[in-house]
Amino acid sequence: MLVAALGGSGVIHLVRPRTYEWLVPPELGDARRWVLASGVAEIGTAALMAAPATRRAGGWAAVGLLVGFLPAHLHTFRVVPREPLPITVAALRLPLQVPMIGVALRVARGR
């Protein structure tokens, strides 16, 4: 499931980068470059996790990516409109990282 989520998200990063550009904190610089690089990283990580020989390395790569995405999730609270639906969506995205990181850690540890 994590392979599909990362792989699918990575493809969307490359095909429709504008979808994600607003998530990049301006302090990081060129949003398009970050979005494209993270898309490539997500696809690469998914590929690593899909192959048995590199599955554990892919799990560690996924942990790194998911932790690395935390600033973008926190950034949404700075830019999302203070209306009930958008702020709720932003608030739900952050805790979803926890189970995803947990799955990635289980893969990394070979469980």
C-alpha positions as CSV (number, residue, x, y, z in Angstrom):
1,M,0.0,0.0,0.0
2,L,2.8,2.4,0.9
3,V,4.5,1.6,-2.4
4,A,1.4,2.5,-4.3
5,A,0.9,5.7,-2.3
6,L,4.4,6.9,-2.8
7,G,4.6,5.8,-6.4
8,G,1.3,7.4,-7.3
9,S,2.1,10.6,-5.5
10,G,5.5,10.8,-7.1
11,V,3.9,10.5,-10.6
12,I,1.5,13.3,-9.7
13,H,4.4,15.4,-8.5
14,L,6.0,15.1,-12.0
15,V,2.8,15.3,-14.1
16,R,1.0,18.1,-12.1
17,P,3.6,19.9,-10.0
18,R,1.4,22.9,-9.4
19,T,-0.8,20.6,-7.2
20,Y,2.0,20.5,-4.7
21,E,3.9,23.8,-5.1
22,W,1.9,25.7,-2.6
23,L,3.0,23.2,0.1
24,V,6.7,24.1,-0.2
25,P,7.7,26.7,2.4
26,P,9.1,29.8,0.6
27,E,12.2,29.6,2.9
28,L,13.2,26.5,0.9
29,G,13.5,28.4,-2.4
30,D,12.2,27.3,-5.8
31,A,9.0,25.3,-5.2
32,R,8.9,23.7,-8.6
33,R,12.4,22.2,-8.1
34,W,11.5,20.8,-4.7
35,V,8.3,19.3,-6.0
36,L,10.0,17.6,-9.0
37,A,12.9,16.4,-6.9
38,S,10.5,14.9,-4.3
39,G,8.4,13.3,-7.0
40,V,11.6,11.5,-8.3
41,A,12.5,10.6,-4.7
42,E,9.0,9.1,-4.1
43,I,9.1,7.0,-7.2
44,G,12.6,5.8,-6.4
45,T,11.6,5.0,-2.9
46,A,8.6,3.1,-4.1
47,A,10.7,1.1,-6.6
48,L,13.2,0.2,-3.8
49,M,10.4,-1.0,-1.6
50,A,8.8,-3.0,-4.4
51,A,11.9,-5.1,-5.0
52,P,12.6,-7.8,-2.3
53,A,16.4,-7.2,-2.5
54,T,16.1,-3.5,-1.7
55,R,12.9,-3.5,0.3
56,R,14.5,-2.6,3.7
57,A,16.6,0.2,2.1
58,G,13.4,1.5,0.6
59,G,11.7,1.4,4.0
60,W,14.4,3.6,5.4
61,A,14.2,5.9,2.4
62,A,10.5,6.2,3.0
63,V,11.0,7.1,6.6
64,G,13.4,9.8,5.5
65,L,11.0,11.2,2.9
66,L,8.0,11.1,5.2
67,V,9.8,12.9,8.0
68,G,11.2,15.3,5.5
69,F,7.7,16.2,4.4
70,L,6.7,17.3,7.8
71,P,7.8,21.0,7.2
72,A,5.4,21.1,4.2
73,H,2.6,19.8,6.3
74,L,3.2,22.3,9.0
75,H,3.5,25.0,6.4
76,T,-0.1,24.4,5.3
77,F,-1.3,26.0,8.6
78,R,0.4,29.2,7.5
79,V,-1.2,29.3,4.1
80,V,-4.5,27.5,4.2
81,P,-7.6,29.7,4.5
82,R,-8.9,29.9,8.1
83,E,-12.2,28.3,7.0
84,P,-13.6,25.1,8.5
85,L,-13.1,22.7,5.6
86,P,-9.5,23.7,4.5
87,I,-8.2,24.0,8.0
88,T,-9.7,20.6,8.9
89,V,-8.0,19.0,5.8
90,A,-4.7,20.6,6.8
91,A,-5.1,19.4,10.4
92,L,-5.9,15.8,9.3
93,R,-2.9,15.6,6.9
94,L,-0.3,15.9,9.6
95,P,-1.4,13.0,11.9
96,L,-1.6,10.7,8.8
97,Q,2.1,10.9,8.6
98,V,2.5,9.0,11.8
99,P,1.0,5.7,10.6
100,M,2.7,6.0,7.3
101,I,6.1,6.5,9.1
102,G,5.2,3.5,11.2
103,V,4.6,1.3,8.1
104,A,7.8,2.5,6.6
105,L,9.7,1.7,9.8
106,R,8.2,-1.9,9.8
107,V,9.4,-2.3,6.2
108,A,12.8,-0.9,7.1
109,R,13.2,-3.3,10.0
110,G,12.1,-6.3,7.9
111,R,8.9,-6.9,9.7
